[in-house]
């Protein structure tokens, strides 16, 4: 999954989101990928919030085409 699509990490026990500072060894999580809002998937949206904006030399591939 690449930006702007979403990668959400949820605690299996509490069903609450888990952010990077809250990870600890042994924590059981589920990872969910979601499509970005359509505005971010346009050519203009990808210029502002796509992989190349963050320095990645890759093309955006929508999550639904990856799986």
C-alpha positions as CSV (number, residue, x, y, z in Angstrom):
1,X,0.0,0.0,0.0
2,X,1.3,3.4,-0.9
3,X,0.4,6.9,0.1
4,X,-2.3,8.4,-0.2
5,X,-4.1,5.1,0.5
6,X,-4.5,4.4,4.2
7,X,-2.8,1.8,6.4
8,X,-4.7,1.4,9.7
9,X,-3.3,-0.7,12.6
10,X,-5.8,-1.8,15.2
11,X,-5.3,-3.6,18.5
12,X,-6.9,-7.1,18.4
13,X,-7.7,-6.8,22.1
14,X,-9.1,-3.3,22.4
15,X,-10.2,-2.7,18.8
16,X,-8.6,0.8,19.1
17,X,-6.1,2.3,16.7
18,X,-2.4,1.8,17.5
19,X,0.1,4.5,16.6
20,X,3.8,4.1,16.2
21,X,4.8,5.2,19.8
22,X,2.4,2.7,21.3
23,X,3.8,-0.4,19.7
24,X,5.3,-2.9,22.0
25,X,6.7,-6.5,21.5
26,X,3.9,-9.1,21.6
27,X,1.1,-6.6,20.8
28,X,-1.5,-8.4,18.6
29,X,-2.8,-6.2,15.8
30,X,-4.7,-6.3,12.6
31,X,-3.6,-4.2,9.6
32,X,-6.3,-2.8,7.4
33,X,-5.7,-1.1,4.0
34,X,-8.3,1.4,2.8
35,X,-8.5,3.4,-0.4
36,X,-7.8,7.1,-0.1
37,X,-10.6,9.6,-0.8
38,X,-11.1,10.2,-4.5
39,X,-9.7,13.8,-4.3
40,X,-6.2,12.4,-3.3
41,X,-6.2,10.0,-6.2
42,X,-6.4,12.7,-8.9
43,X,-3.2,13.8,-10.6
44,X,-3.4,17.1,-8.6
45,X,-3.9,15.2,-5.4
46,X,-1.0,12.9,-6.0
47,X,1.3,15.9,-6.7
48,X,0.6,17.1,-3.2
49,X,0.2,13.8,-1.3
50,X,1.5,11.0,-3.5
51,X,4.7,8.8,-3.2
52,X,6.9,11.2,-5.2
53,X,6.0,14.1,-2.9
54,X,7.6,12.2,0.0
55,X,10.7,11.3,-2.0
56,X,9.8,7.8,-3.2
57,X,10.7,7.0,-6.8
58,X,7.6,4.8,-7.3
59,X,4.3,5.3,-9.1
60,X,1.1,5.3,-7.1
61,X,-0.9,2.0,-7.5
62,X,-4.3,2.0,-5.9
63,X,-4.7,-0.5,-3.2
64,X,-7.5,-2.4,-5.0
65,X,-5.1,-3.1,-7.8
66,X,-2.4,-4.5,-5.5
67,X,-4.5,-7.4,-4.1
